[in-house]
Amino acid sequence: MSHLDNIPSTPGKHKPDKAFRFHSAAASSSLSKLTLYSTLFLSVLLIFLLLLSSPSSPPSPRRHLSTGSHHTPLSLSHKLIRKSARPRYTTGHTVLVTGAAGFVGTHVSLALKRRGDGVLGLDNFNHYYDPTLKRARQKILEKAGVFIVEGDINDKGLLQQLLDAVLFTHVMHLAAQAGVRYAMQNPGSYVHSNIAGFVNLLEVSKLANPQPAIIWASSSSVYGLNSKVPFSEKDRTDQPASLYAATKKAGEEIAHTYNHIYGLSITGLRFFTVYGPWGRPDMAYFFFTKDIMKGKTITVYESPDKGSVARDFTYIDDIVKGCLGALDTAKKSTGSGGKKREPAQLRIFNLGNTSPVPVSRLVSILEKILKMKAKKKVVPLPRNGDVEFTHANITLAMTELGYKPTTDLEAGLKKFVRWYLSFYSGSKKKSSW
Ligand SMILES: O=C(O)[C@H]1O[C@H](OP(=O)(O)OP(=O)(O)OC[C@H]2O[C@@H](n3ccc(=O)[nH]c3=O)[C@H](O)[C@@H]2O)[C@H](O)[C@@H](O)[C@@H]1O
């Protein structure tokens, strides 16, 4: 018989056998064992109860909202959330910015906060590109008083909690799976973020009372194989060349549905190849800079007729002005608690630069700024989702939003390279806004 045989499998349910009752020596030894085990059991129970009643444990949190590198109990997060979302003036807006640690999200959040609006960020800090860059952007925002809740737009419970905690006047929805070519590698991530995530956000927004107005990032890629230039909002957008474009186009149709049924005020912004400081490392201007400096060969696409592939590169500060213009002119949603009262505003705008630049010219500008010759491999545009050119007609945004881009590619790239050199020289603290 092993010493383990006397340990009850269910505490408190030990049944002594007959031998135990009639042999006193054996009985006293068994009694002392029983006392030992009971003491042990009671101690464990006591420790467990003490832990439960400990003041450091949050009062039965339903979830922990994360501030990024560390988790913050809900009660503390709520304080930070409300503080971050509170406008400086009574006339200020209260804005939830999704994708706040992203390139456009960070710039827009900062601009809103600086002019006095209340801003709360939401970001899932995914690893599509180096999250340390996202964390660095988060630090800049924290300093400016913008708190980022770490979470996914697909998390309905979380979104509901945020919209319960704060009455947002607007949602600036910039969270998305970006990038045209990556859609061939990871199609699911585009459906997850750009379709399911967007629907989730609209579902929660439609139930809010009052409903926020939604401003969200569509893309120039919706013009797909459209060959009529410059691209106008009235042009056809039913020929997407990539799954990315198809998900953004789907977003535009979904926006129509939620506007139509629930009275949500929705404005879609078709961004044209946004670039600038704190940009996205997956974009050509960014990794061309990195590779030219390293002496690595860059691949430059040309169109099948040996013509140049071109983009209407748009500088981030111009895009930010467009986003703020869209927010300031957005009318209120007309529904509440899931019910529409009257027709609501539904808009779509091109935010481009109206000046397409060949990719070959992008490379020569970078060579001039970096004072280095690029090692180039010129290849025909592969069938990877890229279109040959983009060119925005911005008349509508100029008229309705007061949008007026002012930065040409050379001036904007100079600012980008200056930031890039300071950020990656190891003196990250120096790379200010
Ligand atoms: O306008 C938009 O809506 C889109 O703009 C960019 O997409 P894209 O214009 O393709 O920007 P890049 O990926 O930086 O490419 C810029 C140009 O460089 C070319 N390229 C790209 C990569 C490469 O290795 N070589 C090369 O020549 C592309 O064909 C394209 O003409 C963004 O990545 C998308 O997220 C955004 O939605």
The ligand as an ORCA input file, in Angstrom:
! r2SCAN-3c Opt
* xyz 0 1
  O      -3.929     54.322    -53.912
  C      -4.266     53.369    -53.207
  O      -5.417     53.242    -52.919
  C      -3.275     52.369    -52.727
  O      -1.976     52.962    -52.748
  C      -0.930     52.077    -52.439
  O      -0.821     51.110    -53.459
  P       0.147     51.412    -54.673
  O      -0.286     52.624    -55.410
  O       0.242     50.157    -55.438
  O       1.526     51.793    -53.954
  P       2.902     51.011    -53.874
  O       2.724     49.627    -53.469
  O       3.821     51.845    -53.083
  O       3.382     51.019    -55.388
  C       3.691     52.254    -56.048
  C       4.094     51.982    -57.460
  O       5.333     51.285    -57.462
  C       5.255     50.132    -58.291
  N       6.159     49.112    -57.756
  C       5.871     48.493    -56.600
  C       6.715     47.555    -56.078
  C       7.879     47.229    -56.753
  O       8.672     46.361    -56.324
  N       8.140     47.874    -57.908
  C       7.315     48.811    -58.431
  O       7.608     49.374    -59.518
  C       3.784     49.740    -58.277
  O       3.452     49.029    -59.433
  C       3.119     51.098    -58.239
  O       2.977     51.609    -59.516
  C      -1.169     51.398    -51.097
  O      -0.215     50.398    -50.864
  C      -2.557     50.821    -50.985
  O      -2.757     50.347    -49.674
  C      -3.523     51.930    -51.321
  O      -4.820     51.587    -51.164
*
